[in-house]
Structures are given as structure tokens and as C-alpha cells.
Amino acid sequence: MTFEVLNETTILIELTFEEMKKYHITYDTLDSNNNAIKNILNVIKASDKIDTSEKITIEALPVNDGGCFFILTFTPKKKVRYKMRKLSGNSVFKTDNIDNLLDFVSALKVKHQKNLKYEIYKMNESFYMQFPERSQKLHAVMGEFGQISDIVPERINEHGVLLGSIII
């Protein structure tokens, strides 16, 4: 068996008629589950010339003497892309008015006593408070004094200015 790495994703393999017999390869039994193909891939993998762990397309071309050329093309797996999304369990309150922020904090002390520490940030002339929960009661109070923000909490932490912390 001889093989040549054509580029980083393609290998050309030549098997003689005798090697086809040795590996019990016929054109009728040729598929990716064939043990002969797996053995050939193991030989190539041992050479460290190309990464064989990717998706493989196998093309077989007959040769006049009864042998065969194989063209193996390795397709890289798709790269996974991640998008930052708002955490499903968090709520972020936003208001553009400091008086509404103070009224919101006062209302929370009455309606939402949890004895938890909350940080207040200022970013782009607005005030933000992040809550590690979602509830209808909390959202109702937010709606009275401001709005529920769609900004990702991590962005507020990174780009906002921390004004202070409160315990409610």
C-alpha cells in the first residue's frame, strides 16, 4: 500500500490487486464500515501526516491491474459558535431616573424581603439592578418604577459603573 498526502484534507491511496485480496476488499463490499478501510486509516493515522478523526468521504477508482486508488477527503467538523444570552433565571431592572430607583428599592423592602445583596450599576445614563430570579411579583414591582431590561447582566458588570450594594 502506498499513500500520498495531497493536501491537509486529502489523501491518495493505491492498493495492488494482491493487497485488495489480502484485505478482502471488493467493490461490492466497499463501505465506511469495512474493517479494511479502518485498518488503512490506522496505518495513515500512525504516520501522523494528517488528522483522520474528521468526517471522511471515500472515493474508489479501479486500476487496470485489478488494484484500486482511494481518494480520502477529510471534512472538518463544523465549529461550534456560542452566543451569550440572558440567563433564564435572572431579571435586570432598568430605570433612567434616580428617584424611580430609590422608590423601587423602597417598594422592594416592603414586598420582596429576601435579605439578599444586590448591586446597583450606572451605564449609559441608566440605572440597573440584577436579580438572580424571575417572578411575577418582582416583575410587577419593576414595571411600576422602570422596566425589565434585555441587557445581559455580564455586560452591565463589565461596562457599567458600580454605584454600591444594598441588602433587601
N, C-alpha and C positions, 0 to 999 in steps of 0.2 A: 504494500500500500504506500502510495506517495501522496503527499498533500502539500498544497501551496496556499499561503495566506495572501489573498489578492488585495485586501484592504482590511480595515478594522472590523468590518461586519461580514465579510465573505471569504469562504474557503473553497478551494477546488480540490477534490479528492479523486484519485484514479485507483481503481481496483482491477486487477487482471482477472482473466477467466478462472484461474486456479483459486484466487482469493475469494471470488464470488462463491465457488464451490465450498471452500473452507468455512466461510461464514454462513453458508446455506441461504444465500440471497438469490431470489429470482425476482423478476419484475412483477409477478403476481403477488408475492408476499411482502413487497416493499411497503412499509408504512413507518410512522414515527415510533410505534410501539415495538418494532422489531429489535430483538436483542443485539443483532449485528450492528445496527445503527448506534445503539447505546455503547457497544464496545468500541466502535470507531470514534465516537465522541470522547470516550475515556482516554483513548490514545492522544487525541488532539488536546484535551484538557491537560494531560501530563506534560505536554510540550510548552505550556504557558505562553503560547503565541497569540491566543485570542480567548475572550471570555465566552464560554459555552453555556452559561447559566440563563441566557435570554431565550426568548421565543425563537424557534427555528423553522425556516422554510427549506424543504429538501427538494431538489430537482435532480432527476436521474436521466442521463443521456447514454445510450448504448454505444459501444465501441465495436468496430468490425471484428476484432479477435474474440468477442464474447465477453469482454470486460465491461466496465461501466465508469463513467465520470459522474461524480456527485458534486453539485453546487449547493453548499450550505450557506444560507443567509441568516444571520442573527439579527433580530429586530429588538432594539432596546425596549424595555417595559416603559410604559408611559410614566412620566414623572408626576408625582402627586403634588398638587398645589393646595395650599391651605389658605383659607380666608379667615380673618378674625371676625368673629361675630359677637354680638352682645350675649353675655352669659344668660341662659334662660332663667336662672334663679335670682338675678339681680334687677333692681329698679334704680333709676337715676332721676332725681328731682332736679328741675331747672327753673330758675326764675331770673328775671332781668332787674329786679328791684330788691334792695336790701331790706326794706320794710316787709315785703312779702315773705322773704326768707325768715325773718325774725317771727312773723306771725305763724308761719308754717312750723317752726321749731316749738313755739308755744302750744299750738294745736296738737302736735305730736306728743308732747309731755302729758297732755290730758287723755288722748285717745289711743296712744300706742306705746305704753310703758313696757320696755323690754330690758332696760338697763344695759344697753349696748353703746359702744363708742362709734360715733360717726364723724367723718372728716368733711369739712366744707372747703370747696375749691372755688377759685375765680378763674374764668377763662373766657376770652373774647367778650368782655363786659357782661357776662352772665355768671350766676352763682349756681353751684352744683353740690348735691349730696347723694352719696351712693348708699343703697340699702341692699343687704345680702338676702333679700327675699322679694316675693311678689304676693300681694294680697289685694283684694277688692277694697278693703277698709283703708289700706295705705294709699292706694291709687285715688280713692275718693278725696282724701285729705290733700294729696298732691294737686289734684285738679282744682281745688278751691284757691290755692295760693300761687300756682305756677303750672307746670306741665311735666309729663313724663318724657324724659329726654331719650332720643335714639342714639346718642353718642356712646361709644364703647367706653366702659369705666377705665380701662387701661390708658386710653387716650387722655382722659381727664387727669389721671395720675401723672402722666408723662409731660403733658403740655400745660396743665393748669398750675396755678399758684395756690399752695395750701394756706388757707387763712387760719385754720385752727380746728380743734376737735371738740365735740360735745358728747355728753352721755345722756341718752334719753331712755 
